[in-house]
Amino acid sequence: MDEPVLKTLWDADVPASDLRFVLAVMARAEQRRFRRELLTIFGLAAAAVVLLALVMPAVEITWRESLAPYTSNMAILLALMGVSVAVPFLLPARD
């Protein structure tokens, strides 16, 4: 092909796009993406359930033997920490 022929083809007006076709293609792509992300989330949730089922006996033994007697102390500590963090936001600073 000649250079002028290529130039005329290049400079030709682009036909108007079909809005329905564009929306249909975008909808299909979004559906595929949604399904892929949903499968990923379900796979991760299943892996978390299996991991928790494997680890839970050790966690229960640890909780019963070492952490359970200190739950009230931890609750008091968390309440004091929460109050100490929240008070500066509740009481505005005065100049």
SEZA-572013 format. One record per atom (N, C-alpha, C): x, y, z. Coordinates in steps of 0.05 Angstrom, whole numbers, plus 32768, in hexadecimal, padded with zeros to 4 digits. Example, Ala and Ser with C-alpha at 12.3 -4.5 7.8 and 13.67 -1.06 7.14 Angstrom:
BEGIN
81087F8E809C;80F67FA6809C;81087FBE809C;81017FD3808E;81117FEB808F;81028001809D;
***
This chain:
BEGIN
80117FE88000;800080008000;801180198000;8006802D7FF5;801480477FF5;801280558010;802380678013;80228077802C;80098088802C;800080958016;7FE880A58017;7FCF8094801D;7FCF807B8014;7FB8806A8019;7FB780648037;7FCE805E8043;7FCE80598060;7FC68072806F;7FCF80898065;7FC880A28073;7FAA80A78072;7F9E80A2805B;7F8180A6805A;7F728092806B;7F7C8079806D;7F6F8066807E;7F72806E809C;7F8A807880A2;7F90808080BD;7F7F809880C6;7F7C80AA80B4;7F6D80C380BA;7F4F80C180B7;7F4680AA80AE;7F2980A780AA;7F1A80A880C5;7F0180B180C3;7EF180B380DB;7EEC809880E7;7EEE80978101;7EE8807E8110;7ECA807C8112;7EBF8064810B;7EA28061810D;7E998063812B;7E81806C812E;7E76806E814A;7E7480528156;7E7A80518170;7E798037817D;7E5C80318185;7E5780178187;7E3C800E818F;7E3B800C81AD;7E2B801D81B9;7E2B801E81D6;7E21800481E3;7E0D7FF881D7;7E027FDF81E2;7E187FC981E2;7E277FC881CC;7E3C7FB481CA;7E517FB981DF;7E597FD281E2;7E6D7FD881F6;7E647FD18212;7E4B7FD88219;7E407FD18233;7E3E7FB38237;7E377FA48222;7E357F878225;7E507F7B822A;7E647F84821C;7E807F7A8220;7E897F81823C;7E847F998245;7E8C7FA18260;7E7E7F918275;7E647F8B8271;7E557F7B8284;7E607F5F8286;7E667F53826F;7E727F388270;7E8D7F37827E;7E9D7F4B8278;7EB77F4D8286;7EB47F5082A4;7EA17F6182AC;7E9C7F6582C8;7E917F4B82D6;7E807F3D82C8;7E767F2482D3;7E8D7F0F82D7;7E9E7F0D82C3;7EB57EFB82C6;7EC77F0382DD;7ECC7F1D82E0;7EDC7F2782F6;7ECF7F218311;7EB57F268313;7EA67F21832B;7EA87F038333;7EA37EF28320;7EA57ED58326;7EC07ECD832F;7ED57ED78321;7EF17ED08329;7EF77EDA8345;7EEE7EF2834C;7EF37EFC8367;7EE37EED837C;7ECA7EE58375;7EBA7ED58387;7EC67EBA838D;7ED17EAD8378;7EDE7E93837C;7EF77E97838D;7F067EAC8389;7F1D7EB18399;7F167EB583B6;7F017EC483BC;7EF87EC883D7;7EEF7EAE83E4;7EDF7E9E83D5;7ED67E8583E0;7EED7E7283E5;7F017E7283D3;7F197E6183D7;7F287E6983F0;7F2C7E8383F4;7F3A7E8C840C;7F2B7E868425;7F107E898424;7F007E82843B;7F017E658442;7F017E54842E;7F037E378432;7F1F7E30843E;7F347E3D8434;7F4E7E388440;7F507E42845D;7F437E588463;7F437E62847F;7F337E4F8491;7F1D7E448487;7F0E7E318497;7F1F7E18849D;7F2C7E0D8489;7F3D7DF5848C;7F547DFB84A0;7F617E12849C;7F777E1984AE;7F6D7E1D84CB;7F567E2984CF;7F4B7E2C84EA;7F447E1184F6;7F397DFF84E6;7F327DE484F0;7F4B7DD584F9;7F617DDA84EB;7F7A7DCC84F2;7F877DD8850B;7F857DF2850E;7F937E008524;7F827E03853D;7F687E00853B;7F567E058552;7F5D7DF5856B;7F637DDB856A;7F6A7DCD8583;7F817DD98592;7F967DE18584;7FAD7DEE8592;7FA57E09859D;7F947E18858F;7F8C7E328599;7F7A7E2E85B2;7F697E1A85B2;7F587E1685C9;7F687E0E85E2;7F7D7DFD85DE;7F8E7DF585F5;7F9D7E0E85FF;7FA87E1E85EE;7FB67E3685F6;7FA47E498604;7F8C7E4D85FA;7F797E5F8607;7F727E568623;7F6C7E3C8626;7F647E328640;7F7A7E328655;7F937E2D864C;7FA87E2B8660;7FB67E458666;7FB87E578653;7FC87E6F8659;7FBA7E8A8656;7FA67E8C8644;7F9A7EA6863F;7F7F7EAB864E;7F707E968654;7F567E998660;7F567EA7867B;7F6A7EA1868D;7F697EAE86A7;7F6D7ECD86A5;7F787ED6868F;7F7F7EF3868D;7F6B7F02867C;7F547EF78676;7F417F058664;7F367F1E8671;7F317F1E868B;7F267F368698;7F3B7F4C8698;7F547F45869D;7F6A7F59869C;7F6D7F648680;7F6A7F53866B;7F6C7F5D8650;7F557F708649;7F3D7F698653;7F257F7A864E;7F297F96865B;7F337F968673;7F387FB08681;7F4D7FC08672;7F637FB28669;7F787FC0865A;7F6D7FCC8640;7F5D7FBD8631;7F527FC78618;7F3F7FDE861D;7F2F7FDD8633;7F1D7FF38639;7F2D800C8640;7F42800A8650;7F5280218656;7F60802D863E;7F6A801B862C;7F7780248614;7F6380338602;7F4B80288600;7F36803585F0;7F2F805085FA;7F2C80528614;7F25806C8620;7F3C8080861C;7F5480778620;7F6B808A861D;7F6E80938600;7F66808385ED;7F68808B85D1;7F50809C85CA;7F39809785D5;7F2180A585CC;7F1D80C085D9;7F2780C485F2;7F2380DD8600;7F2E80F585F1;7F4680F585E6;7F4F810C85D7;7F3D811385BF;7F30810085B3;7F1E8106859D;7F03811085A7;7EFB810885BF;7EE1811185C9;7EE2812D85D5;7EF8813385E2;7EFC814E85EE;7F0E815F85DC;7F03817385D0;7F14818385BE;7F28819385CD;7F3F819885C1;7F5481A885CE;7F4B81C585CF;7F5281D285E5;7F4C81EE85E9;7F6681FE85EA;7F64821585DD;7F7C822785DC;7F7C823985F4;
***
